[in-house]
Amino acid sequence: MQIESLKMFCDVVETGSFSQAARLCHVTQSAVSQQIRALEQRYSQKLLMRRSREAVPTAAGERLYRGCRELLTRFGDLELEVLEQSGQVMGSCTISAIYSVGLHELHPYVKRVLGAYPKVNVRISYRRSAQVYEEVSNGTSDLGIVAYPTSHPGLSVQPFKEDQLALICPPGHPLGERPRVSLRALSGVDFIAFDRDAPTRKFVDRVLRSADIDVRAAQELDNVETIKQAVELGLGVAIVPRATVAAEVKAGALVARSFTDGNLSRPLGVLMRKDRTVNRATRAVLDALLGESLGPDARAS
């Protein structure tokens, strides 16, 4: 049994998809399936099952995953110790980020890292906020990025940036005809909101309550992509990070407006485990996120 087989198995568990695992490992989906079958034959039991078109581990598969993930982490650390004797910045950094940031705001930072250190592999997972905290805590991810970061046992938080929030509506909507919109203008308007457990939703609710504004909750959706689609279809308006709608605004599919009541923004933070050794690849990514200079002296701390 090779270490690559264990990595493929972990990739399937973490992505829930054979095809995504194949892309991560740069092999065919058939090759991944063969490796999983070989593992199941080795242990004489089912390790994965299908649930709602997603591959999820059985009880035995979950136990194997936990052990494999720990083994792969230790092997990766050992390999980096040997490789870093050359003085080069290389290796991998896994980031768990909330959807809106991972999909729309990390690209220039990753590009900066790869431009300086082409041997660094940056891998981004798109998660809900609670999952980001969990994956950084259990060591699945080296770094996490969340909105409205809160203290968490065993984790450190470093400020990343401020996201400006904007009102979005479809072209031709009355609110979109104004250069800026007051919060009061949202009273009685059909509103597309994030799910109730989303930190951005909780912030927006507090702002609307403090201004004594009652919107009509047309839908509650779990990520910014589906919210944008609902607004494009004319089902309501929404408040989202402005960076997430840059492409749609440029294409004329959506209109984004700031507020007359002042800038609404959300803080973003970078999560790390306090007890985790930071390899050079992760340090390079962290420096890029926090605006530090990237150069040959980037080192593990």
N, C-alpha and C positions, 0 to 999 in steps of 0.2 A: 504494500500500500504506500503510495507516494504522497508527499505533502500537497501536491497540486490537487489530488482527489479530495482531500479534506477541505481545501480552499473552495473548490467548486461546490461542495455540499454546503458550506457556510454561506456562500454567495446566494445559493438558491433559497436558503432559509431567510436570509436578510432581505432579499428583494421580493421573495414570493413568486419568482418567475424563472423558468428554465432559460428562456430566451435572453433575459437581462443578465443572468449569470454567465451565459455563453459570451455575451458581448464584453463583460468585465474580464473574462479569462482569455479572450481572443481565440475562441474555438467555436465549433459548430454546436447547435443545440443538441444534435444527436450525440456528440462526444460527451456532453454533460450528462445526458440521460444514461449513457453507458456507464459512466463512473458512478452514478447514483445506484444503478442496478448492481454493480459490482460490490458496493458497500452493503447493500441490503442482502446480497448473497453471503457476504462474509459474516454478517451478524444474524443471518437467518430470520430476519423480521423486517416488517415495513418501517421505513424511516420517514417517508413523506406521504401526504395524502392531499387530495384536491378538495378545496372548499371555496365555493363561489369563484371558480376559475383561478384561484390562487393556491400555490403550493405551500402547505403548512406542515410543520413537523409533528409526528406522532409523539407519544410519551418517550419512546426509545430515541426517536430522532432529536427531541429537545435535550435529552441528557447527553447524547453524542455531540450536539451542537455546542453546548456549554463547554465540554471538555476540549473540543476541537478549537473553539475560539480562543481559549486560554493557551492551548498549545501553539497556535499560529501566532499569537501575540508574543509569546516568549521566543519563538523561533525568529520572528521578525526583529525583535530587539537584539538577539544574538547576532543575526546576520548583519544588522546595521553596525554593531560594535566592531565587527571585522572590517566591513566596507569602509567605515569612517576613519580607519587607520590611514587611509589614503589621503585624508584631508579634504575630500570632495563632499559637497552637499548633495546627498542622494537619499532615496528611500521614499516612503509614502506617508501621506497625511490624509486621514479620513475626517470629513466634516459632516456633521448632522446639522441641517439648517431648516428653519421653518420655510414652507413653500415659497412665500412671497419673496424672501431674501435669496434663497438658493437659486430660484429660477431667474431672478431679475437683477440682482445686485452683486453677485460674487464674481461674475465673469472677468471684469477688469483686474481684480485682485489676483485671480488664478493666472491670468495672462501675464501679469507682472512677475509672478513667481517663476513661471515656466520660461520666461524670457531670460531671467537671471540664472536659473538652475534647471536646465533641460532634463536632468536625470531625476528630478523630483516628480512623483506621481500624486496628484491631488484627486481625491475621490469624494464626491458630494452626494449625500443622501437627503432626500426631501421628506421631512417629517412634521408631525404636529408638535406643538410646543412641549407637551408632557413627554413625548417620545424622545425629544432632543435631550432633556434632562436625564432620562433613563439611560440612553445610549452612552452619554458621556460618563455617567456614574458607573456603569458596568464595564467601561473600557472598550466598548464596541467602536466608539468614535474618539478621535484624539481631541477634536474641538467641537463645540456646539455654538450655534448662533440663534438667539431668541429675541423676541420683543418684550419690553417691560421686564427685564431680568430680575429675579428674586433670589435671595440667599437660599442655599441648599447645602445640606451636610456634605462635606467632603469636596465641594466644588468652589473654585474661585471664579469671579466674574470681572471682566475688564470691559470698560465702555468701548463701543465700536463706532457708532454714528447715530445721528438723528434722522429718522425718516419723516418727511413732510407728508401729512395726510391731505387728501383733496376729495371734493365731492365729484362723483362721476355720473353722467347721465347720457342718454342717447342723443344724437344730433336732432335739433328741432324741439327738444324739451324746453319748456319755459324757463327753467332754472339755468339752462345752458346759455340763454341769451344774455345773461348778466355777466359783467366782467368779473365780479366776485359775488358770493352768496352769503347771506346772513344765516346763522343757525335757525333763527325764527322762521325763515322761509320754508324750513323742512316740516313744519307742523302740518299734520294731516296728509303728508305725501307718502306714497307707497315706497317702502324702504327695504332694500336687500341687505341683510345683516350676516356677519360671521356667526358661526355656532356660539352658543352661550358660554362655552368653556374657553373660547379663544381670548387671549389677553387683549387684543385690539378691540374685540367686541365689548369687553368689560370697560375699557377706557372710553369708548364712544358712548356707551350707555350712561356712564357717569357724567360726561359732558352734556348730554341731552337732558338728563335729569336735573342737573344744576341750573340749566337754562329754562327749566319747566317746559320742555318741548316734547310733544307726544306725536311720534311718527306711526304710520301704519306698517306693521311688520308683514311685508308681502311674502318673504322667504327667509329662511336661515340656512346658510350653506357653509361647507367646511373648508373651503379654500378660495383664494382670490381668483383663480382661473374660472371657476364656475360662477362666481359673483359677477365677473366681467361679462360673461356670456349672457347671464340673466338681464343685466342692464342693457346690453346691446339689443336684446329681444324686446326691450320696452317694458319689462316687468316691474321696474322701479328704479330708484337711484340708490347710490351706495357711497360710503366713505371708505377709501382704501389708500394705501401708500401711493403717492404720485409716481414713484419710480416703476411701479408695476403696470402702469397703463401708458407708458411713453410710446410704445409701438402703435397701440390702438388710436391714441390721440393723433399721432403723425399721419396715420392712414385715414383719419376722419371717421372711424367707427365709434369713437367715444369723445365726449367733451369733458374736460377736467377743469374745475374751478376752485380757487382758494376761498377762504372765508373772511368776511369783513370783521369777524369777532377776534381776529388775530390768528397767528399760525398755530395749527394743530399739528403736533408731531408725536412720534413714538420713539423712545430710546431703544437701541439695539445693543446687545452685549455678547461678548465671547465667553463661553464656558470652558473650563479646563478642570481636570481632576487635580487636587492639590498634591496628591502623593505620586503622581505619574511622572516618570522621567520624560523630558521633552527632547525628542531626537532632532537632528538638524533640519530635516524636511519640515517638521511641524513648526520649528522655530522660524523658518523662512516664511511659512504661510502666516504665522502669527505676526511677524514683523510687517508683512505686507498689509494685513488687515488693520493694524494699529498705526500705520503710517511711518514705521521705522525704515531706515535706509537698508537696502539689500546689497550685500557685498560679500566678498570672499571670507569675511570674518564672522559670518552668521554661524553661531555655535549653539550646541545644546546647553541648557542651563541645569 
